[in-house]
Amino acid sequence: MTAPRLIEWGVATLALPGETQSGDRHLVKPVGSTVLVAVVDGLGHGAEAATAAQAAVAALERHATESPVPLIQRCHRALQGTRGAVMSVAVFARPERSMTWLGVGNVEGLLLYGDGAPRSGSTRASLVTRGGIVGSELPRLHPVVLPIAPGDTLIFATDGIREGFAEGLSHEAGPQQLADQILARHGKGTDDALVLVARYLGGAGTRG
């Protein structure tokens, strides 16, 4: 028997007009009873940014069984000598019904609660990222663990997306539709842009 899916997800991305490569990259990788989700923004744009971002994604893929702090430390070592990158990562865990997230730099992260009902006084949680550059200026890393429920939706967006991108989103829309909407409505057009949307399913529809 195959395990029920932990998340469903979609991604929308656009290179800076005039560039053939985007410096914004992503990774979604199931690992046992967890799923690693990451968005990486190589500094600047063009080929050098793409090289840095791809080096980070390769390091994430090689070490995907590790937790967020050592993962970002691995990326930091892999990116030394490159332009560097900013990045945010999240790990969804099935048994714990939790999500651990961590960010360095300005890849914005939001968790929208699926039922629309406030938890701790809010309908969403925001990722508090630490200033720095993976590859040259790594800050102290403090991951945050959040309890999650089926229907909760994670959004990662690079700085090619304007702030306020989550306003007016439909909870009924699927992750790919949401990613496409956000890019179309809020893409700046002056930088590479990437939006990744991951909805937690939690193995819904199975008897436990």
LUMLOKE-471268 format. One record per residue (C-alpha): x, y, z negated. Coordinates in Angstrom, 3 decimals, m for minus. Each point is the difference from the previous one (the first is absolute). Last residue first. Example, Ala and Ser with C-alpha at 12.3 -4.5 7.8 and 13.67 -1.06 7.14 Angstrom:
2
<<13.670; m1.060; m7.140>>,
<<m1.370; m3.440; m0.660>>,
end
This chain:
208
<<m5.938; 5.599; m11.093>>,
<<m2.657; m0.245; 2.655>>,
<<0.913; 1.861; 3.164>>,
<<m1.772; 2.915; 1.665>>,
<<2.421; 2.651; m1.143>>,
<<3.633; m1.096; m0.143>>,
<<0.961; 3.264; m1.631>>,
<<m1.168; 2.016; 2.977>>,
<<2.209; 3.058; m0.532>>,
<<m0.218; 2.446; 2.889>>,
<<3.220; 1.181; 1.640>>,
<<0.223; 3.214; 2.046>>,
<<3.264; 1.083; 1.619>>,
<<0.359; 3.464; 1.526>>,
<<3.005; 1.044; 2.067>>,
<<1.151; 3.308; 1.477>>,
<<3.151; 1.158; 1.781>>,
<<0.220; 3.768; m0.206>>,
<<m1.587; 3.168; 1.403>>,
<<m3.316; m1.527; 1.130>>,
<<m1.455; 0.626; m3.458>>,
<<m2.148; m3.145; m0.108>>,
<<m3.099; 0.670; m2.132>>,
<<m3.060; m0.832; 2.071>>,
<<1.381; m2.538; 2.483>>,
<<2.422; m1.604; m2.449>>,
<<m2.636; m0.221; m2.731>>,
<<m2.620; m1.431; 2.333>>,
<<2.346; m2.656; 1.415>>,
<<1.022; m1.122; m3.496>>,
<<m3.643; m0.136; m1.117>>,
<<m1.034; m2.066; 3.035>>,
<<2.892; m2.392; m0.610>>,
<<m0.947; m0.370; m3.689>>,
<<m3.703; m0.685; 0.652>>,
<<m2.637; 2.674; m0.518>>,
<<m2.610; m0.543; m2.723>>,
<<1.800; 2.146; m2.589>>,
<<m0.369; 2.939; 2.389>>,
<<2.660; 2.703; m0.205>>,
<<m1.130; 3.544; m0.738>>,
<<3.222; 1.169; m1.605>>,
<<2.899; m2.441; 0.195>>,
<<2.186; 2.142; 2.269>>,
<<0.186; 2.846; m2.493>>,
<<3.634; 0.668; 0.802>>,
<<1.051; 0.014; 3.659>>,
<<1.540; m3.087; 1.589>>,
<<3.508; 0.189; 1.517>>,
<<1.167; m0.177; m3.607>>,
<<m0.507; m3.756; m0.063>>,
<<m3.259; m1.597; m1.158>>,
<<m0.649; m3.030; m2.229>>,
<<m3.648; m0.852; m0.718>>,
<<m1.041; m2.745; m2.424>>,
<<m3.649; m1.083; m0.117>>,
<<m1.852; m1.605; m2.902>>,
<<m2.709; m2.295; 1.388>>,
<<0.779; m2.907; m2.310>>,
<<1.213; 1.310; m3.359>>,
<<3.341; 1.407; m1.124>>,
<<1.939; 0.337; m3.247>>,
<<2.884; 2.450; 0.467>>,
<<3.724; m0.512; m0.607>>,
<<2.296; 3.021; 0.349>>,
<<3.641; m0.276; 1.043>>,
<<2.540; 2.381; m1.549>>,
<<3.176; 0.405; 2.044>>,
<<2.711; 2.401; m1.052>>,
<<0.938; 2.042; 3.049>>,
<<1.946; m1.249; 3.057>>,
<<1.911; 2.695; 1.824>>,
<<1.894; m1.404; 3.029>>,
<<m1.583; m3.024; 1.679>>,
<<m3.564; 0.454; m1.252>>,
<<m0.406; 3.742; m0.312>>,
<<m1.308; 1.716; m3.120>>,
<<m3.032; 1.477; m1.719>>,
<<m2.064; m2.490; m1.974>>,
<<m3.480; m0.988; 1.134>>,
<<m3.123; 0.137; m2.145>>,
<<m2.464; m2.225; 1.853>>,
<<m3.538; 1.320; m0.278>>,
<<m2.943; m1.861; m1.531>>,
<<m3.579; 0.325; 1.184>>,
<<m3.631; 0.318; m1.120>>,
<<1.007; 1.794; m3.205>>,
<<m0.937; 0.166; m3.697>>,
<<1.972; m3.003; m1.186>>,
<<m1.763; m2.010; 2.662>>,
<<m2.639; 1.874; 1.976>>,
<<m2.467; m1.937; 2.149>>,
<<0.508; 0.053; 3.761>>,
<<m0.265; m3.796; m0.032>>,
<<3.183; m0.386; 2.003>>,
<<2.279; 2.184; m2.059>>,
<<2.256; 2.011; 2.283>>,
<<3.716; m0.552; m0.612>>,
<<2.092; 2.818; 1.446>>,
<<3.666; 0.111; 1.021>>,
<<1.932; 2.821; 1.651>>,
<<3.344; m0.709; 1.647>>,
<<1.831; 3.048; m1.350>>,
<<3.155; m1.167; m1.717>>,
<<0.600; m3.201; m1.933>>,
<<m3.124; m2.028; m0.738>>,
<<m1.137; m2.842; m2.249>>,
<<m3.049; m2.221; m0.178>>,
<<m1.090; m3.073; m1.942>>,
<<m3.481; m1.281; 0.808>>,
<<m1.908; m2.298; m2.305>>,
<<m2.512; m2.814; 0.093>>,
<<2.469; m1.945; m2.185>>,
<<m0.354; m3.289; 1.870>>,
<<m0.132; 1.621; 3.468>>,
<<2.801; 2.570; m0.132>>,
<<0.041; 2.992; 2.351>>,
<<3.462; 1.539; 0.313>>,
<<0.349; 3.631; 1.042>>,
<<2.825; 1.918; 1.636>>,
<<0.665; 3.657; 0.785>>,
<<2.866; 1.334; 2.053>>,
<<2.350; 2.878; 0.743>>,
<<2.892; m0.604; 2.343>>,
<<3.733; 0.309; 0.542>>,
<<1.999; 1.469; 2.897>>,
<<2.129; m3.133; m0.016>>,
<<3.310; m0.646; m1.796>>,
<<m1.761; m1.526; m2.984>>,
<<m3.319; m1.387; 1.199>>,
<<0.523; m3.637; m1.013>>,
<<1.074; 0.973; m3.526>>,
<<m3.090; 2.137; m0.528>>,
<<m2.193; m2.685; 1.567>>,
<<1.221; m2.543; m2.550>>,
<<m0.684; 2.529; m2.786>>,
<<m3.500; 0.456; 1.431>>,
<<m0.602; m3.735; m0.223>>,
<<1.604; m0.220; m3.444>>,
<<m2.617; 2.475; m1.284>>,
<<m2.984; m1.367; 1.947>>,
<<0.177; m3.671; m1.098>>,
<<1.896; m2.639; 1.983>>,
<<m1.519; m2.631; 2.289>>,
<<0.193; 2.384; 2.962>>,
<<3.807; m0.069; 0.037>>,
<<0.705; m0.547; 3.700>>,
<<m3.144; 1.853; 1.104>>,
<<0.737; 3.015; m2.163>>,
<<3.588; 0.133; 1.294>>,
<<m1.220; m0.139; 3.617>>,
<<m2.550; 2.744; m0.711>>,
<<2.753; 2.211; m1.449>>,
<<2.274; m0.547; 3.003>>,
<<m2.954; 0.781; 2.286>>,
<<m0.569; 3.323; m1.733>>,
<<3.640; 0.993; 0.325>>,
<<0.169; m0.931; 3.695>>,
<<m3.321; 1.761; 0.728>>,
<<1.274; 3.201; m1.620>>,
<<3.167; m0.198; 2.096>>,
<<m1.993; m0.626; 3.207>>,
<<m2.458; 2.878; m0.307>>,
<<m1.352; 1.752; m3.064>>,
<<1.136; 1.635; m3.225>>,
<<0.648; m2.248; m2.975>>,
<<m1.175; m3.574; 0.527>>,
<<m3.524; m0.403; m1.379>>,
<<m0.730; m3.444; m1.494>>,
<<m3.402; m1.488; m0.826>>,
<<m0.270; m3.188; m2.044>>,
<<m2.538; m2.708; m0.876>>,
<<1.137; m3.208; m1.716>>,
<<m2.680; m2.660; m0.468>>,
<<m0.076; m2.386; m2.953>>,
<<m1.019; m3.604; m0.713>>,
<<2.852; m1.420; 2.092>>,
<<1.555; 2.855; 1.941>>,
<<m2.296; 1.743; 2.485>>,
<<1.850; 2.737; 1.938>>,
<<m1.332; 3.358; 1.174>>,
<<2.828; 2.229; 1.232>>,
<<m0.054; 3.539; 1.341>>,
<<2.064; 2.417; 2.089>>,
<<0.194; 3.773; 0.515>>,
<<3.116; 1.094; 1.909>>,
<<m1.953; m0.269; 3.246>>,
<<1.710; m0.716; 3.290>>,
<<m0.409; 1.454; 3.513>>,
<<m0.067; 3.605; m1.160>>,
<<m1.614; 2.799; 2.031>>,
<<m3.068; 0.281; m2.232>>,
<<0.932; m1.144; m3.519>>,
<<m0.817; m3.684; m0.208>>,
<<m3.508; m1.155; m0.876>>,
<<m1.180; m2.648; m2.443>>,
<<m3.193; m1.724; m1.100>>,
<<m0.011; m3.011; m2.322>>,
<<m2.643; m2.485; m1.135>>,
<<m0.498; m2.316; m2.960>>,
<<m1.922; m2.846; m1.547>>,
<<1.180; m1.189; m3.382>>,
<<0.316; m3.142; m2.137>>,
<<m1.112; m2.404; 2.695>>,
<<m1.401; m3.270; m1.246>>,
<<2.597; m2.731; m0.528>>,
<<0.231; m2.563; 2.766>>,
<<m1.203; m3.508; m0.740>>,
end
